[in-house]
Amino acid sequence: MDWTEIRADWPAYARVIAQRWPEVAEADLLALDGEREAVIDTIARATGMERTVAGAELVEWQMGEPPVDVLMDETRDNANIRESARHIPEGEDPLADDDAFGDERVPDPPMGRR
């Protein structure tokens, strides 16, 4: 994960970082506005580890995949909608009526089999 991306979605990432390092208060992280060096200082202070160790742990965490909690965070709804547009074939109207695909309703099961 690139820190620029992390900083751009800071509220969502602050939540995830607070879960990864539970000694760090989410409110404290939010106040840092994604400033990486301040995040390292805050993790080190809250956990009691050396700043270099906290920095190394943050780098290790950063090397992983973006957490699903972040990708699906409500603050990313507009970005996710824009991203999903690339999966719509050219010329298809996403607002068109879907009647051509059949009824989406599932029939009720026969009596006695509920």
C-alpha positions as semicolon CSV with decimal commas, in nm:
position;residue;x (nm);y (nm);z (nm)
1;M;0,000;0,000;0,000
2;D;0,129;0,341;-0,089
3;W;0,121;0,599;0,192
4;T;-0,036;0,852;-0,045
5;E;-0,336;0,618;-0,081
6;I;-0,344;0,558;0,294
7;R;-0,345;0,930;0,362
8;A;-0,619;0,989;0,103
9;D;-0,848;0,745;0,287
10;W;-0,718;0,833;0,632
11;P;-1,042;0,791;0,836
12;A;-1,080;0,433;0,711
13;Y;-0,713;0,350;0,759
14;A;-0,703;0,509;1,104
15;R;-0,972;0,261;1,211
16;V;-0,769;-0,032;1,077
17;I;-0,444;0,090;1,234
18;A;-0,621;0,125;1,569
19;Q;-0,733;-0,237;1,535
20;R;-0,379;-0,351;1,446
21;W;-0,229;-0,162;1,741
22;P;-0,512;-0,160;1,999
23;E;-0,308;0,052;2,241
24;V;-0,347;0,345;2,000
25;A;-0,671;0,541;2,026
26;E;-0,852;0,588;1,697
27;A;-0,929;0,950;1,789
28;D;-0,556;1,017;1,831
29;L;-0,486;0,870;1,488
30;L;-0,765;1,069;1,323
31;A;-0,616;1,390;1,463
32;L;-0,286;1,312;1,285
33;D;-0,451;1,345;0,943
34;G;-0,235;1,066;0,801
35;E;0,102;1,226;0,877
36;R;0,323;0,915;0,861
37;E;0,599;1,026;1,100
38;A;0,340;1,134;1,357
39;V;0,168;0,796;1,322
40;I;0,497;0,620;1,395
41;D;0,554;0,842;1,700
42;T;0,201;0,773;1,825
43;I;0,234;0,395;1,783
44;A;0,571;0,398;1,960
45;R;0,443;0,610;2,247
46;A;0,122;0,407;2,294
47;T;0,288;0,066;2,274
48;G;0,611;0,150;2,452
49;M;0,826;0,021;2,167
50;E;1,125;0,198;2,016
51;R;1,041;0,440;1,736
52;T;1,251;0,237;1,488
53;V;1,062;-0,080;1,580
54;A;0,727;0,097;1,545
55;G;0,837;0,230;1,206
56;A;0,946;-0,117;1,094
57;E;0,614;-0,268;1,204
58;L;0,423;0,003;1,018
59;V;0,629;-0,065;0,703
60;E;0,561;-0,438;0,739
61;W;0,188;-0,371;0,777
62;Q;0,199;-0,134;0,481
63;M;0,351;-0,408;0,260
64;G;0,030;-0,611;0,288
65;E;-0,283;-0,587;0,081
66;P;-0,529;-0,306;0,155
67;P;-0,769;-0,430;0,423
68;V;-1,120;-0,514;0,307
69;D;-1,254;-0,290;0,584
70;V;-1,087;0,002;0,408
71;L;-1,185;-0,095;0,057
72;M;-1,549;-0,127;0,156
73;D;-1,558;0,170;0,395
74;E;-1,852;0,404;0,334
75;T;-1,611;0,693;0,275
76;R;-1,501;0,511;-0,044
77;D;-1,851;0,455;-0,184
78;N;-1,816;0,709;-0,466
79;A;-1,471;0,582;-0,563
80;N;-1,596;0,221;-0,563
81;I;-1,891;0,315;-0,782
82;R;-1,662;0,495;-1,029
83;E;-1,425;0,195;-1,029
84;S;-1,710;-0,046;-1,098
85;A;-1,796;0,144;-1,416
86;R;-1,498;-0,014;-1,591
87;H;-1,678;-0,351;-1,572
88;I;-1,971;-0,229;-1,782
89;P;-1,931;-0,320;-2,148
90;E;-1,904;-0,030;-2,392
91;G;-2,244;0,077;-2,517
92;E;-2,440;-0,083;-2,231
93;D;-2,670;0,149;-2,042
94;P;-2,632;0,072;-1,670
95;L;-2,971;0,229;-1,604
96;A;-3,154;0,022;-1,865
97;D;-3,442;-0,201;-1,763
98;D;-3,324;-0,552;-1,675
99;D;-3,642;-0,732;-1,787
100;A;-3,444;-0,913;-2,056
101;F;-3,265;-1,107;-1,781
102;G;-3,577;-1,266;-1,636
103;D;-3,751;-1,239;-1,303
104;E;-3,517;-1,188;-1,008
105;R;-3,775;-1,322;-0,763
106;V;-3,725;-1,669;-0,621
107;P;-4,047;-1,873;-0,610
108;D;-4,181;-1,973;-0,269
109;P;-4,102;-2,335;-0,175
110;P;-4,393;-2,582;-0,187
111;M;-4,611;-2,597;0,127
112;G;-4,465;-2,808;0,403
113;R;-4,103;-2,749;0,293
114;R;-4,032;-2,417;0,455
